[in-house]
Amino acid sequence: MKSKRVWILAAAAALVVSAAGCAMPVQPGTDGTQQGGGSSTQEPSSQTQQGAVSNPFSRPQSGSEQQEPKTAELQIQQEDGAVDTVTATVYTGSGYTLAVPEGWERDDNEPQWSPRANDAVEFTVRYYTGKKADAVAELFQKDEDEYTFEKTQTGALAHASNVIVLRGSEMDEGIVTDLVAYFVNQGDKGCYGLILECPTEASEQFGAYLGAMANSFALTEAGQ
């Protein structure tokens, strides 16, 4: 579906994030995610979930995780062209960093964030061990068969080039949800998937935030 709301998500991903210091060294073992694209502790059954981190936050936080988090300034370009600057927390995952705006909360079971005002809006990071972005995009469409997808494209984020971009939409009980997925290779180790989901009725309010978060994503381990 090429609705106005879909393109809010797409257009938002073109802006550049002012997030100095985001690309911090990853600290192995401090966030519970798999390290360097290695195998995860659980293997989900779906095709694209094989090799993905399934439950990286299943243990208590260590002392290093309880330190005061680093912050960054995140620029949010609204539909009318106005640019808002908000404070974001720099989240350090396994091999990447991500700027998460204030007011967004992380799920207990996976690297997924939603605004407190609307938990149907989701930003999810997945890791696919030993898989290339184009192959993951193909399998992702088979797994998420409730969505109607457009043809995959090659694009870029602020800190990543040659990104495979996938857009789609689905209707459930009269509510249309738009999806934009960015698949970013980590050398030959695997790839990351950034999955942005947003009901069309919430796109005007949250679509630009999702795009800015995607643009803040930066690899800290490039792979081999």
N, C-alpha and C positions, 0 to 999 in steps of 0.2 A: 504494500500500500504506500503510495507516494503522497501521503497526507502532509499538511503543513507542519504537523507536530513531528513527524519523522525527520524532517529537514531541520528542525530546531536542534535535535540531537546531533545531526550530521554537521551543521554549521558551527555548533559550539566547539567541535573538536578541532577547528582550524585556528583557534586563538592560542597565543603563546602565554605560558604561565610564568609569573615572576616568583620563582621559588628557589632562591639561592640557598645552597647547602643541602638540597634534597638528595643528591647522589652521594649518600654517606656509605662507608664500608658496611657490608652486612656482617652481623655478629653471629657466627654459627651457633646454633643451639639455643639462642635467646628468645626465639619467637615460636618454636615448635614446628615450623614449616620444614619440608624436606630440603636438604642442603645441596646446592649445585645441580639441581635437576635429578637427584637420585630417586630411587624407588620410594614410594610412600608406604605407610604402615598398613593401609587398607586398600584394597583394589575394588572399586565400584564395578557394577556389572555393565553399564552402558558403554558404548564404543568409545566416545570421546572422553569419558571419565577414567579410562584405563591409564594409570600412571599419573593421575591428577592427585593433588593434595586433598584428602577427603575430610580430615578433622584435625587441623593444625593447632587448635587451641584447647586441647582436651586435658591439659595439665595446668597446675597453678603457675602463676607468673613467677619468674626468678627475680632476684633483687635488682638486676640490671634493667629489667623491664619496668620496674616500679619507679625508676628515675623520672624526673620531670621531662616530658617529651619536648622535642624540638618543634618549632613552629615555622611557618612560611606564609607569605602573602600570596593569595590566590586571586587572580583576576577573572571575574565572571562577566562575560559579554551578554547582555540581555537582548531580547528580540528587537527592541526599539533602538538598538545601537549603543545604549548606555553601558558603561563598564563599571562594575562594582568591585571593590577590593575587600576581601574577607580574610580573616585569620584562619589558617588551616594547621592541623597537626601533621607532622611528617611521620608516616608509618613506615617502618623498615620491615619488609618481608624477606623471604629467602631469595636473594639475588635481585631485589628491586626496592625502590622507594615509591611512596604514593602520598600525595597531599590530600587530607580528608578535612572538609570544612567543619567548622564548629556547628553543632546541632545534628551531626550525623553520627549514628551509633553502629558499632560492629556487631555482627552476629556471633553467638558463642561458639558455633560449630565450624565456621569456615571464614576465609577472608571476604566478607560481604558487608557492605554498609548501606544503610537506609536513613533518610532524614526522619527525625522524630515525628514530624508532622504527617508523614505518609509512608508507611512501611511497604507499600506496593511498589515504590520506587527503589530500585536496587542497583548497586554497583558491585560486581563480583570479579575477583581475580582467581583464575584457575591456572594450574601448571600441567603440561602434558609432556611427560618424560619421553625422550627419544623420537618425538614426532615433529614434523615440519608444519609451518603455519597453513600452507595450502591444503595439506592432507587433513589437518584438524578441522578446517573450515568445512570441508566436504562431509566429514563424519558428524560434525556438530549439527548440520542441517538434517541428517537422518535421525539423530537423537531427539532434536527439538521439532518433531514433525507436526506439532500443533501450530507452528508458525508458517506463514507463507513468506518465502525469502526471495529477494532480488538476486541478480547475478553478482557473484563476488567481484570486488574491485581491489586494486592496489593503491594504497594511499600512504600517509605519513602522520605521525603525531609529533609533538614538539621535540621529543627526545628519542624518536625512533623512526627509521625510514623503512621502506619496503614492507609496510604493514598490510596484511590481508584484511579487508573490511567487508563485513557482512551485515546486511540490513533486512529486517523482516517485521511482520506484525501478525497478531492473532486476536481473535474475538472470543471472549468467554462470558456468557450470560450478559451479553450486550455491552461489555466493556472491552474496548480495543486497547491492546498494549503494544507499544513499539519496542523493537529491540535493535541495538547496534552492537556488534561484536568486533573487536580489534584483536588480531592474532599476531603476536610479536615473537620472532625467532630469538632464541638464546644460543647462538652458534649452532653446533651440532648436538647440543645436549637435549634440546626440546624447545617448547615455545610456551609463552604465556597467552592466556585468553582474558581479555577485559570485556565483560558482558554487561551492557547497560540496558536496563529494562525500565520502562516508564509508561503508565497509562496515558493515553492521549490527552485526557482532561488535566493531567498534571504536568504536561510537557512545558507549558509556558512558564510555570513556576520553577521546575527543577531540571529541565533539559539542559540549560546552560551550565548548571552545576556538574551534571554528569560529564559533559564534554570537557570542562576544565579539569576535572579529576583525571580523565583519560590522558589529557595532555601533560599532566604532572607526573605520570608514570615514567620512571627512569630505571634502566638496568644498572646494577652495580657489579654484576658478574656477566661478562659478555659471552662466556663459553668458548669452546674451541672449534 
